[in-house]
Amino acid sequence: MHVHELGHVVLFVKNLERSAHFYRDILGFRALETPARMKGAVMAFSTGRTHHEMLLIEVGEQAMHPGNGRRAGLYHIGLKVGDTDEELLSAWRELERAGVAVSGMADHTVTHSLYLADPDGNEIELYIDVPGTDWSDVDQVLAATRPLRL
């Protein structure tokens, strides 16, 4: 078997409208038409690359989150927002205007990254690939993380 690409991510969310606002209005995913029989329960989103990259399923406000820190399960979702630090800086400014806190910034040598949480506490990495870096160079890929200054 050979996986060709990561097709989509499905998240359970406590409040569909709140999460839809975050992924659609803040991160810029395009909301897809939801069949009438499923409205209010699920919502799909796309960047236009494929039929959908993100699906949200509402499970209610009382649903438990698996927690943060050392545990098995999802760590974060990485979303590429451009090819330059200027584009990453622009994304940061948009987050600030929307009242979304950036919880961390990192220079991973091959990427520059901002970290934030979605409304359900799932970590999101917004990143750019650093021009001129070589993803086949293990030393670059595994280099120590440094503070990022934008």
N, C-alpha and C positions, 0 to 999 in steps of 0.2 A: 504494500500500500504506500501511496505517496500523497500527503495532504498538499493541495495546491495553494491554498490561502485560508486565512481565518475568515469565515463568511459573515458571522454576526455574533452579537453578545445579547443574551437575554437576562434581564434583571427583574427580580421581584421588588416591587416598590410599595411603600405604605400608602401613598396618595398619588394617583395617576396624574391629576392636573398639576400638582406641584412639581413632580418630576418631569412632566411634559414641558412645562415652562422652562425648567433648567436646560434640558437637552435641546429644545427647539429655539427658545428665545435668547438664551445666553450662549450656548455652545454652537448654535446655528445649524443643527440637523434639520432636515426637511421632514415634516410630519406627513405620513402617507395616509390615504383614505382608509378608515377603519370600517369593516362591514357592520351594518346596522345591528346585527345580532351580538356583536362583541363590543359595541361602543360602551365606554365607561369601565371596561374591564382590561383592555389591552390597547396599546398604541405602538405602531411601528415607525421607524425613522430611517432616513437614508441620506447619504452625502451625494448620491447620484452615481456612485461607483457600481452599485449592484442593487438588487431588488429591495434589500434592507440590511442595515448593519446593526441596528439596535431595536430590540423589542422590550417593551415594559409591560409587566403584568401586575395589576394591583392586587395586593394581598391584605390591605387594611392597616390601620394605624396601630393595632395591637400586635402586629407581627414582630417577632424578635429579630434583632440584627445579630449576626454571628460574632460580632465584636472586632476589636482591632488588636494589633500586636501579634505575638507568635501564636498562630493557629493554622490549621489547614483550611484551604479555601482561597477565594479570590483575594489577591493583594491589591492590584490596581488595573485600570484600563488605560492604555497609552493612546493618545489621539494626536496625530501629527497636525500642526496648525500652520505650517509653512516651511520655508527653506532658509530663513535668515533670522538673526537676533532681532531685527526691527519688527518682523512679523510676530515674534514671541512677545516682544515688548508691547506691541499693539494689542495682543490678546490679553495681556496682564491689565492694561488700561481699561479694556472693555469689561473685564471681571470686576475691577474696582468700581467702575460706573454702575454696575449691576448689583453692587453690595456683596459680591462673592469674595471671601477671604482666600488668599493664597497661603497655604500652610508651610510651603517649602519651595526652595529653588536649588537646582543642582547643575553643575557642569560635570557631565559624565564622559568627557572627552569626545565621544562620538555623537552625543546629543546634548542639548541644553534644555532644561526641563523646569516647568512650574508644576506644583502639586496642590490640589484642592479636593474638597469633598462634595459629592452630590447631595441632594436633600436627605438621602437615606444613610449617609455616612460612608458610601463607597468612594474609595480614593480614585481620583482621575489625574493622570499625568498628561499635561499639554507639552508637546516638545517640537523641536526642529532638529533635523540631522545637521550636524556641523559640516559645512562645506570643506572638502579636502581631506576628511578623515577616511580611514580605510577600515570598513567593517570586517574585512578578512584578517586584519592584524589583531590577534588575540590580546596583545599588550595594550592596544588602544581600547578595545572593547571591555577589558577587565581592569582598566586603570582605576586608581582610587578616585572616589567622588570628591570634587572640590566645590567650594562655594561659587555660586553664579552671581555675577554682577551685570545687570542690564543697564 
